[in-house]
Structure formats: C-alpha cells, structure tokens
Amino acid sequence: MTSPDDRPAGGNGRRASPCTLVIFGASGDLTKRKLLPALYNLSRQHLLPDDFAVLAFARREASDEVIRDRFGAEVARFAGADLDVAAWEWLADRVHYLQASFDDDAAYRRLAERLDRAAEEHGTRHNVLFYLATAPEWFGPVVDGLERAGLTSEEGGWRRVVVEKPFGHDLASAKALNAELRSALDERQIYRIDHYLGKETVQNLLVFRFSNGIFEPIWNRRYVDHVQITVAETLGVEGRGGYYDGAGALRDMVPNHIFQLISLVAMEPPISFEADAVRDEQSKVVRAIQPMRPEEVLTRTVRGQYDAGESGGRKLPAYRDEDRIDPESSTETFVAMKLGIDNWRWKDVPFYLRVGKAMPRRLSEIVVQFKRPPFTMFRDTPVDALQPNALVVNIQPDEGIALRFGVKKPGASMGIGNVDMEFCYGEYFDEEPATGYERLLFDAMLGDQTLFQRADMVEAGWRAVTPVLDVWKALEPRDFPDYAAGTWGPDAAEALLARDGRRWWEDPS
C-alpha cells in the first residue's frame, strides 16, 4: 500500500485542505457513478490531503468493511480505467459509514461524534465538507439538522456544504431554499454545484477568451452574428421518470447548465480570477437576459416531446410510454429558445439554445458565428456566397475547439472552400479519465467558490425563465409527442432560426 510519504502533491503543487467529506445519500446513483470515481481519481493524482476521511451517511444497514467493499466494486465499475489498487486502498482506509435517517435529530448528534473520531484518527482538524447527494426535498432539512447539532459552526474548523441541483423548481422555491440555507450558513459556506463547470472545455472558455488577444477585440455585437448552444442526449429518461415528469427539459437544464455557459461566453473580463470577481461578471450577464413578454414566448420558444424511435443505436419508446410517466403527460423533453442580452456588448445579437433528449447523438457545443464580410469583390467570380466564420467549442463528448474559415481552392478559377483548424484536448494533453466532479470537489476542499453558483445568479436564472414557465402552464401543448426519437426535435425548432434567415449549425442527418 502507498504510504503518505510516497505520495507527492499534484502537478500544481497543491493538495486539498485536511478534512472529512460527509456524503449524505451515499447509497445513491450520484455517489457511485460520479463522486466515488472522482475521489478515486483525486487519490490517484495525489491531490487529496494525507489528513482525509470520508464518512458515508445513508439509511441502509452496513458497516465500515461492507461499505468499503461496496464502494470498491463501484469504483472498479465506473472509474473508466484499470483500477489503481494502491490509490484505491489508500482511499478505502479512510472510508467510514454511519447508518442514519436524514430526519432523525439523534443521527446528527452521532454524526458529530463520528467527526470528532475522524479528527483524532485521520487528523482532519475538524474541517468538514458536507455533500448533499440527496433528493432536493432533503436539502433544507439536512442543513437544519446540521445547524441544530452545532455542525455548521466554524469555531473548531471550516464547515462547507455542497448543494446539488435542482436548486428549486421556480423562482419562489429557489428564493425559499436560499433563505433556508442562509439562515444556517454564510454564503461563503454554500457551494451550489453544477457539474458542467467541472468540464475542462467549459473552464477553458475564460482562458481562451481573455488570454488570446486575437479573439477579445471581435467578441461583440459588431462582429458576432449570433451564438448557438446545443446540449443533446441520446438517452430517454432512463429511470428518472418520477423526477423528470415533474421538471421537464426547461427546468432541468436551462436556468443552470445553459445559463452558466451563456454567462461564460458573454461576460466581461473580471478583474481577477477570485471567485466573486468572476461570479460578479457572470451574474451581470444572466440579469441582462431580456425577459420575454407573453406574446414573445409564443414566437421565441419551442417545446417538444419525443415519440418512439431509434436513438444512439437502440430503440426508445415514446416518452409517454416510459416508466413512471403520465400517459397524458405534457412535460417537454426538448426546448429551443431565442434569447437576447441587453447590454453594450451583446445588444441585438441573438443567443439560440436547444436542449433535448432522444437526439441523434450526444453533443454539447457552443457555436459563435461571425458576420459575413462584404461580397463586392467576389461579384464577378464563380463564388456564389461567402460562408460565415465560426468558432465551435465542443464540450462533450470530444472536448476541443475548432475555428472555421474560408480558403481558396487549388486551381485556375476562383473557388472558396471551408476548412477547420481544430484543437482536441485528447491529442494535445495527456487526459486522464474524469467525471467532471474532480475539479469541483477539489475546489470545495480548497475553499474556492469560482465554479459554484452564487445565490443571486440562481435567482436571476429562474427570473429569466419564469415568463416561459407561466405561458406554458397556461397553454397546454396540443401536438405532443411531436418529434421521433433519433431526430433533432420538432420542425418548429428549425423554423425558429429560419425566420431569422439562419439555421442550426450543421445538423448531421
């Protein structure tokens, strides 16, 4: 087994602070698919502190030995690479279990005792990171339980709480949850997590924009024609019908994931990389999104629901035939919208977004399309039209950036062909398997909130989509289901751009 002295710090010379990570909901899907592999990867990269412990908190009966064996099997299944036995054994020695219910006050008193033992046994110095990997209805009660047991107080060490999405289901519930959390915690203790911000390409947006002098001068309404953001999944609801049918694509993706991406694309340069300097600029963008009037919702938004078809190489039933879905459900599985950002940089530049399940392929990308140059000098040549330049940021599955521009085709006559200059993370850097949670967990242990949402941004996101939710609630869709699984959504999504003389970026058919 690897000893602490044999484990050098990670490549940046930093390790996380000594602490205990408490995972509420440790028997759930998020823990086994994302959190455990992320912790294992951090151990493998020598980024966890030597003084570290994990306390799994869940209802199921188990012991430390049983949970270690169970976690080991799940890491081997989901980590995505041959298991590094030494890295896992180092982590497993620090894993403990507490069987308890979230609504049991005595459980939090036992948790306090276990944390004291962890501080003695593992040297965690009473620093604790609480991770709420629970159903949303437990976010408030768990924090209340921690406060009643004195576990939110930072007298003996720091205390931080990671809150998963969904953070509310509308503006009123988001405000209520923020108020409940802040009654027990300071804002600096709250880490509202969005796993999209753990992806390398998303983080690279700031570096790409603000460290390269050739792009920032043209990153504005004078040169940019429009921006497109696509997040497409081949999957259906995959057993999440109970949650998804009450949420839908808009609530599930737009106020959080999509608005995070828009804010990074559209924000002004922060004065530093300090958390609040970055988040101040992000918040300004989301607050500048133009609220839609009810009549605009009808012309600038599209919703759809998938029918039976084939997606991702397998057959999918219609959404209404999925498990735990109302057979008359009016929940959308696809959303397309046209947004405007009312500020000096982006006035009159449309931001088009689309999010959907049961799409032809898995894809998350941002396309910044630039304006066409004047055509005059090509008028008497065989060239019919000039194609716009575009910058494409691929977030998943193949992380990278491509720049499209026109060049002369070889030959005696004038002809223009489009070429792509591409950068792929996997080709330039030695990428290790990752879940997207590694950076976020590491930052939370360091106390860096840059990649976590602040309360004002969460509420601004819900405020921007509230008019859409209100109109959709008042007007039930008449034509659901309206697109087959394995297609790019309803025809109305194509019409949304066609009315502006545009089209979605190179839809593969």
N, C-alpha and C positions, 0 to 999 in steps of 0.2 A: 504493500500500500504506500502511496505517496505521502510523505510527511510534510508539515508546513514549511520546513526549511528548504525542501526541494522544489517549492512552487514559487517561481519568480512572478513578479507582477506582470500585468498585461502590457501590450505594446506601448500604451500611452503612459506607463509608469504609475498608473493609479489603480487602486483597489477600492471597492466599496467600503463604507464605514462598518466597523463591528456592529452587528445587530442580530436580532431574531426576526425572521419573517413568519408571521402568523397568517395562514391561508384559511379563511372562512369559506366553507364549501369545498373542502379538499377532496371529496369523493366525486366531484362533478366533472363534466366533459372539458371545461376550460382548463382545469388543473392538469388533467392527464395529457391533453393534446397540446397545450401551449406553455403553461407555467413550469411544469416539471422539465420538459425538454429545454426550455430557456435557462433554467437554473443549472441543469447539467452542462449546457454549452458555456455558461459563465464559469463553471468549475473547470471545464476543460481548457478554457482560455486564461485561467488563473486570475480572474477578475473579482472573485468573491474573497472577502476577508478571511483570515485564518480564524478569527473570533466570530463564528457564524453558526446559526442554528435555524432549523425550520420546524415550526410547530403546526401540524395539520389539525384543523378543527372541523369536525363533522359529526353527524348523528350515528353513523354506522359503528357497530361494535368492532373493535380492533385493538391491537397492541402495537408498541413501537416496532417489534420484529415483523409483525404481519404487514404493517403499512410500508415498511422498508422493502419487503419482498414485492408487495403490490406495485409500489412506485417504480422499483427496478424493472419490472416487466413492462410497465407503461412507457418508461423512458426508452427501453430497448425497442419498443414498437413504434414510437412516434418521433424519436430524435432524428431520424433520417440519415444515419451513418452507422458504421460499425461501432459498437459500444466500446468506449474507452473505460476499461474496468477500473483503473486507478482513479480516474476522475469521478466515476460514479460512487465508488467505495468511500472516497473522501467525503462526498456529499451525504451519502446514506448514513454514515456515522453520526451526522448532525441532525438527522430527521427524528422527530418525536410526534406522538399522537395524543390528542385529547378528544374523547368521545363526549359530546355535549350538544344541547339544542340551543339555537340562537335566541330563544325567548325565555331561557332559564337564567335568572339572576345569579344563582349559585354557580353556574358554569363560568361566569366571568370572574368570580372570586377564585375558582380553581385555576382559571387561566392566569390570573395574577401570580399565584403560587408557582405555576409551571414556568412563568417568565423569570421569576427570581431564581429558580433552579437552573434555568438555561444560562443566566448571567454568571452563576457560580461555576457551572460545568464547562461552558464554552467561552466565557469571557466576553459576552455580548454587551456588557456595560449598560444594561437597561435601555438600550436603543431598540425600538421596535417598529417594524413596518407591518401594518395590518392590511391585508389584501382581501377585499370583499368580492370573492368569486362566487357570489350568491345570486339568487333571483332578485330583481330590482326591489321587490316589496320588503326585502330584509335590510336594505342599505341603512335606512333610518333607525330601525330597532337595534341593529348591531352596534351602531355608533352610540346610541343611547345606553346600551348595556355596558359598553366600554367606559363611558363617562361615569355611570353610577359606581363602577368598580374602581374609579380613580385611574383608569388606564390611558386616559387622554392627556393627563397632566405630564408636563415635561420637567418636573423637578429633578428626577434622577437620571434623565437621558431624553433624547429626542423621541417623539412619537409621531408617526405619519400614517395616513390612511389612503389607500388606493381604491378608487371607486370605478367600477366597470360601467360601460354603457348598457342599456339605455339610461341616460340621465334625465328622467322624466319622460312623459309621453305628450306633453304640450307645454305651453309657456307657464301656465298656472302651477302645474305639478313640478316643473323644474325650479320655479321660484320657491315653492314649498320645501323641496328637498334641499336646496341651497340653504334656506333658513334653518332647517333642522340640523344640517351638518355644522353650520357656523354657530349654532347655539352650544355645541360641544367642542368645536375645534376652531383654531385660527385658520384663515385662508392659506397661510403658508404650510399648514399641515395636511391640506387636502390635495390629492393627486388624482384628477379626473382623467382616466386613461382612454386613449384612442389608439388602438394597435396599428392603425395606418401610419401614424407618425413614427413608428419604430422601423419602417422600411427605409433602406439606405437611400433609394432614389428620392423619396419624399424629403428626407433630411438634406439631401444634396441640392434641393431647389434653392436654398438660401446661399449655399456656396457658389452654385452655378450662376445665379443672378448677380451676386454682389462681389464676386472675386474676379469677374471677367469683364474688362472694360468694353468689349465689343458688343455686349448684349444690352446692358442697362440703358444706354442712350436711345435705343429704339424700342424699349419695353413700355410703350404708352400708346395713347389713342391716335397719335399722329402716324404711327407705323403699323400698329396691330389692327387687323380687320376684325377678328373675333377669337374667342377661346372656346375650346370644347373639352369637356371632361366626361369620360366614359368609364363606368365600373360595371362590368358584365360578369355574370356567373353562369356556368353550365348547369349547376345544381338546381333542384327544386327546393322545397322547404326542408327536406332531409330530417324528418322527425321533430322539427321545431314548430309544427302547425299550431300548437296551443298558444305559443308566444306570437308567432308571425301573423296569425289571422287577426289578432288584436292590434297589431302595429302597422304592417304594410311597408312597402318599399320606401315611401317618403320618410316616415318616422324613423325607420331602421337605418337609413343611410345619409339622408340629405343634411339635417341640422348638425351632424357630427362629422362623418368622414368627408363628405363633399365640400362642406364649408371650410373645413380645415385645409383642404387642397386649394380651394379658391383663395383663401387668405394668404397662403404662401406664394401663390402665383402673383397676387395683386398688391401685396403690402408694400409700403415704403421702406427704405433702408432703416433698420433700427440703429441706434447709436452704439450698441454693443451687442454681444451675444448673451448678456444677462437675461434671465428668464422674463422679467417684467418688461424689459426693453423690447424684446421680440414680441411678447404677447400684447403689449400696447398697440403695436402696429397691426397685428392680426385682428384684434378686436375692432379697430377703426374700419377695416375692410368689411367685416360682417355687418357692422352697424350702418355702413353706407349702402348695403344692398337695398335697392328700391322696393318698398312694399307694394304689392300688387293690389289694384282695385278689383272688386269682384268681377267686373266685365273683362279685365285683363287676365284673370285666372282662366277664363274660358278660351282665350286665344293664345296664351303663352305657356300653358301647361298641358301635358298629355299623361294619362294614366292607362295602364293596360293590365290584363291578367292572362296568364298562359293557358293554352289548351293542350291537349295531348299531342305528343310529337316525339322526335328524337333529338337529344341534345348531349353533346360530349360523348358520342358513341353509344348511348344507351337510350332506351325508350322511357319517356316520362308520362305519367297520367296527367290529365288536366288538373289544375290547381284545386278545383272544387272536389276532385276525387282523391286528394291526398288525405292521409290520416289526420284526424282532429281538425278538419276544415269543414266549416258550414257549407253544405251543398248549394246554398244560395248566396255564398259569400260575395261581397262587393269590395273585398280588400284588393288593392293593387299590388302586383308583383313587378311592375315596370313603371318608371317615371321618367319623363323628359320635360325640361323646363328651359325657358329663356329668361335669364336674369340680367339686370343692369346694376352697375356700381356707380353711384352718383358722387364721384369725386373728380378732382382735377386730372388725375392720370387716366381714368377709365371712362369718363363720360361718353356715352353713345357707342361704347364697344360692348356688343352682346357676349354674355357668357352662357353657352349652351351646355346643359348637363343631361346625362341619361344614366339610369341605373336599372338593372333588370336581372331577373332570374330566368333560367331555362334559355339562355342565349346560345348562339352557335359556338362560342369559345370563351374561355376565361380570359379576361382582359381588363386591366386598369391602366388608363393612359390620359395624359394631358396633351392637347394639341394647341399650340399658339400659332395661328395662321396670320401671316403678314399681308399687307395690302399689295395689290398688283402695281407694278410701275407703269408709266405711260407706254402705250403701244406704238406711238407715232413712227419711230424709226424702223419698225418691222412691217409697216403697212404694205410695202411693195415687195415683200418676200413670201416664200411658201408658208411662213409661220402663220397659223390661224389665230392663236391666242397665247398670251403669256400665263403660265400657271403660277399660282402664288407660292412663295416660300413658306415653309412650315417648320416649326421646331416641335418634335414629338418626344415627350417624356414618358417612357414606359416604366410603370410602377410594378406590375406583375403580369405574367409570370416571369418574363425575361427583363430584368432591371437594366435600364440603359437610356441613352439619349440619342436621337437622330435629328440631323438637320437636312432638309430637302432644299435643293436649289437647281437652277437650270444651267445647262452647258450646251455648247454647240456639238451637234452630232458630226462625226467624221464624214467628209465627203465634199464634193464641189458645190453643192447647193446649201442654202441656209436652212438648218433644222435645229430645233432645240429639244433636248431630252432632259428629263428629271433624274437626278442622282441623289442618293442618300449618303451622307457622311455619318457613320454610326459609331457610337461608343457603347460597349457592353461590359457591365461590371465583371461578369464571369471570365472575360477574356483578358482584362487588364489587371485584375487583382485576384489574389487567392481568396476566394469566397469560401467560408465555412458554412455548414448547414445552420439555418437560423429560423426562428419562428416569428420574428418581428418584436417579440417581447423582451429580448435580451437587453437592448439599449434602454428600454423604458424601466425595467426593474433596476438596472444598474444606476440610472439617473435618480430614481426614487431613493435608493440607498445612499447616494451622494448628496441628496437634498437639492437636486437641480430640477426645477419645475418647467423648464423651457418647452418641453414637448408634451406638457399636460395642459388641459383646458382650464381656464380661469372662469369664475362664476359669471362674469359679465359677458364673456363670449358665448357661453352655453345659452344664456337667456337671449342674447341677440340672435342666435341661430333659430331658436324657437319663434322669436318675434317675426323673423323674416318669412317663415313658412306658415304662420297662423292663418293668414288670409286664404291660402290654398286649402288648408285643412277645413276651414269653415265652409268654403264653397263646395268642396267635395262632399262634406257631410250633408249639406242641404240638398244637393243634386246627386241622386244615386246614378251610377253608370248604367246605361241601357243596353250595352252590347258586349258585356263580359261573358265568356272569355273572348278576347279579340286578337290574339296572336298565337300561332302554333309554337310549341317548344322547339327550339333549334332555329328560330328566326330572330331578327333584330328588333322585335317589338311591333306594335301596331302601325298601320300605314300613317296614322296621324303624326307619328314621330318624324317621319320623312317630310311630311307637309309642313311641320313646324319650321324647318330650315328652308324648305323650298320657297315658302312665302317671302323669305328674305334673299332669294337668289343664291342660297348656299346648300351644301349637303354635308351629311356626316362624313367624317374622314375615312375614306377608303374602306367601306364596309366589305368584308370578304363574304362572298355568297356561297 
